[in-house]
Amino acid sequence: MAKLAGLPYQTKSIVVELNLAETAKLEPNWIKVKLVFCRGVNPD
């Protein structure tokens, strides 16, 4: 995980694709979404 400059946190991100079509019969409607996860870390 990458550290945020000067802050006691770590972050990780991932890009995923989601299909927004409400049923399988509809035309696929894919969008890209970036998910960001962050957690505090012990500075010691």
BATI-126944 format. One line per field, with one value per residue: residue in one letter; x, y negated, z of N, C-alpha, C, O in turn. Coordinates in nm, 4 decimals, m for minus. Layout:
# BATI-126944
r = c(a | ...)
nu = c(X | ...)
nv = c(Y | ...)
nw = c(Z | ...)
cau = c(X | ...)
cav = c(Y | ...)
caw = c(Z | ...)
cu = c(X | ...)
cv = c(Y | ...)
cw = c(Z | ...)
ou = c(X | ...)
ov = c(Y | ...)
ow = c(Z | ...)
END
This chain:
# BATI-126944
r = c(m | a | k | l | a | g | l | p | y | q | t | k | s | i | v | v | e | l | n | l | a | e | t | a | k | l | e | p | n | w | i | k | v | k | l | v | f | c | r | g | v | n | p | d)
nu = c(0.0830 | 0.0367 | 0.1753 | 0.0227 | 0.1499 | 0.3038 | 0.0960 | m0.0524 | m0.1620 | m0.2605 | m0.3211 | m0.5077 | m0.6008 | m0.8345 | m0.9496 | m1.2604 | m1.5108 | m1.8538 | m2.1730 | m2.4527 | m2.7013 | m3.0349 | m3.1517 | m3.0664 | m3.1519 | m3.1471 | m2.9526 | m2.6025 | m2.4568 | m2.1798 | m1.9685 | m1.6767 | m1.5368 | m1.3608 | m1.2352 | m1.1441 | m0.9515 | m0.8780 | m0.6740 | m0.5880 | m0.2587 | m0.0177 | 0.2170 | 0.4540)
nv = c(0.1180 | m0.2293 | m0.5089 | m0.8044 | m1.1244 | m1.2598 | m1.1843 | m0.9518 | m0.7179 | m0.4535 | m0.3823 | m0.2218 | m0.1597 | m0.0537 | 0.0077 | 0.0860 | 0.2416 | 0.1830 | 0.3146 | 0.1419 | 0.2167 | 0.3095 | 0.5608 | 0.8865 | 0.9025 | 0.6517 | 0.4098 | 0.4108 | 0.1774 | 0.0563 | m0.0885 | m0.2540 | m0.2434 | m0.3814 | m0.2409 | m0.3260 | m0.2445 | m0.3028 | m0.3147 | m0.3682 | m0.3827 | m0.2595 | m0.4833 | m0.4070)
nw = c(0.0000 | m0.0611 | 0.1072 | 0.2386 | 0.1947 | 0.4727 | 0.6446 | 0.8745 | 0.7246 | 0.5002 | 0.1584 | m0.1027 | m0.4345 | m0.6875 | m1.0162 | m1.1457 | m1.3559 | m1.3961 | m1.4747 | m1.5579 | m1.6493 | m1.5857 | m1.6130 | m1.7451 | m2.0052 | m2.1172 | m2.3038 | m2.2420 | m2.0156 | m1.9480 | m1.7036 | m1.5775 | m1.2546 | m0.9853 | m0.7001 | m0.3745 | m0.1010 | 0.2364 | 0.5265 | 0.8674 | 1.0057 | 1.2412 | 1.3504 | 1.4728)
cau = c(0.0000 | 0.1108 | 0.1514 | m0.0094 | 0.2601 | 0.2885 | m0.0184 | m0.0405 | m0.2623 | m0.2215 | m0.4318 | m0.4981 | m0.7136 | m0.8536 | m1.0512 | m1.3458 | m1.6186 | m1.9849 | m2.2789 | m2.5681 | m2.8265 | m3.1155 | m3.1778 | m2.9748 | m3.2079 | m3.1171 | m2.8185 | m2.5061 | m2.4175 | m2.0610 | m1.8990 | m1.5585 | m1.5451 | m1.2378 | m1.2583 | m1.0290 | m0.9535 | m0.7834 | m0.6716 | m0.4889 | m0.1468 | 0.0550 | 0.3421 | 0.5720)
cav = c(0.0000 | m0.3541 | m0.5994 | m0.9429 | m1.2082 | m1.3306 | m1.1389 | m0.8115 | m0.6381 | m0.3822 | m0.3753 | m0.1317 | m0.1825 | 0.0419 | m0.0328 | 0.1979 | 0.2078 | 0.2249 | 0.3129 | 0.0761 | 0.2685 | 0.3616 | 0.7032 | 0.9481 | 0.8867 | 0.5169 | 0.3831 | 0.3804 | 0.0377 | 0.0680 | m0.2095 | m0.2300 | m0.3042 | m0.3660 | m0.2173 | m0.3666 | m0.1929 | m0.3776 | m0.2713 | m0.4314 | m0.2968 | m0.2965 | m0.5463 | m0.3488)
caw = c(0.0000 | m0.0681 | 0.2193 | 0.2080 | 0.2409 | 0.5989 | 0.7222 | 0.9151 | 0.6562 | 0.3793 | 0.0638 | m0.2167 | m0.5240 | m0.7949 | m1.1127 | m1.1848 | m1.4479 | m1.3496 | m1.5743 | m1.4975 | m1.7037 | m1.4756 | m1.6350 | m1.8412 | m2.1403 | m2.1661 | m2.3585 | m2.1352 | m1.9966 | m1.8631 | m1.6601 | m1.4944 | m1.1216 | m0.9079 | m0.5583 | m0.2944 | 0.0354 | 0.3189 | 0.6660 | 0.9520 | 1.0426 | 1.3610 | 1.3053 | 1.5393)
cu = c(0.0876 | 0.0762 | 0.1129 | 0.0985 | 0.2248 | 0.1721 | m0.0036 | m0.1523 | m0.1995 | m0.3438 | m0.4024 | m0.6201 | m0.7152 | m0.9640 | m1.1273 | m1.4495 | m1.7488 | m2.0848 | m2.4041 | m2.7017 | m2.9053 | m3.1501 | m3.0804 | m3.0228 | m3.1773 | m2.9743 | m2.7228 | m2.4691 | m2.3009 | m2.0045 | m1.7777 | m1.5722 | m1.4129 | m1.2743 | m1.1302 | m1.0494 | m0.8450 | m0.7910 | m0.5645 | m0.3786 | m0.0816 | 0.1896 | 0.4683 | 0.6293)
cv = c(m0.1246 | m0.4419 | m0.7370 | m1.0305 | m1.2822 | m1.2866 | m0.9916 | m0.7237 | m0.5634 | m0.3753 | m0.2730 | m0.1584 | m0.0771 | m0.0118 | 0.0921 | 0.1487 | 0.2660 | 0.2156 | 0.2563 | 0.1216 | 0.3359 | 0.5093 | 0.7557 | 0.9302 | 0.7501 | 0.5081 | 0.3510 | 0.2321 | 0.0355 | m0.0691 | m0.1680 | m0.3081 | m0.2792 | m0.3522 | m0.2511 | m0.3173 | m0.2652 | m0.3246 | m0.3482 | m0.3322 | m0.3495 | m0.3564 | m0.4884 | m0.2331)
cw = c(0.0000 | 0.0512 | 0.1667 | 0.2697 | 0.3695 | 0.6857 | 0.7574 | 0.8562 | 0.5393 | 0.2893 | m0.0446 | m0.3034 | m0.6336 | m0.8859 | m1.1554 | m1.2843 | m1.3951 | m1.4638 | m1.5077 | m1.5561 | m1.5910 | m1.4909 | m1.7394 | m1.9854 | m2.2000 | m2.2191 | m2.2431 | m2.1329 | m1.8978 | m1.8299 | m1.5781 | m1.3647 | m1.0507 | m0.7606 | m0.4824 | m0.1512 | 0.1147 | 0.4612 | 0.7405 | 0.9865 | 1.1692 | 1.3189 | 1.3695 | 1.4655)
ou = c(0.1981 | m0.0398 | 0.1633 | 0.1342 | 0.1277 | 0.1502 | 0.0517 | m0.2284 | m0.0970 | m0.4565 | m0.2868 | m0.7303 | m0.6122 | m1.0611 | m1.0673 | m1.4734 | m1.7546 | m2.0821 | m2.4560 | m2.8060 | m2.8487 | m3.1755 | m3.0193 | m2.9430 | m3.1814 | m2.8878 | m2.7575 | m2.4523 | m2.3209 | m1.9938 | m1.7759 | m1.6138 | m1.3591 | m1.3370 | m1.0212 | m1.1517 | m0.7340 | m0.8990 | m0.4632 | m0.4029 | m0.0894 | 0.2698 | 0.5789 | 0.7283)
ov = c(m0.1247 | m0.4485 | m0.7813 | m1.0117 | m1.3578 | m1.3455 | m0.9145 | m0.6622 | m0.6056 | m0.3637 | m0.2422 | m0.1774 | m0.0190 | m0.0703 | 0.1916 | 0.0285 | 0.3821 | 0.1200 | 0.3148 | 0.0699 | 0.4103 | 0.5767 | 0.6783 | 0.9416 | 0.7343 | 0.5882 | 0.2723 | 0.1701 | 0.0152 | m0.1555 | m0.0610 | m0.4240 | m0.1686 | m0.4411 | m0.2096 | m0.3452 | m0.2857 | m0.2933 | m0.3882 | m0.2119 | m0.4683 | m0.2864 | m0.5184 | m0.1747)
ow = c(0.0542 | 0.0919 | 0.0635 | 0.3860 | 0.3742 | 0.7915 | 0.6791 | 0.9310 | 0.4858 | 0.3374 | m0.0737 | m0.2520 | m0.6681 | m0.8378 | m1.1962 | m1.2959 | m1.3546 | m1.5413 | m1.4126 | m1.5162 | m1.5109 | m1.3910 | m1.8130 | m2.0784 | m2.3221 | m2.1837 | m2.1552 | m2.2379 | m1.7780 | m1.9168 | m1.5173 | m1.3646 | m1.0555 | m0.7031 | m0.5217 | m0.0887 | 0.0656 | 0.5112 | 0.6831 | 0.9953 | 1.2004 | 1.2571 | 1.3246 | 1.5097)
END
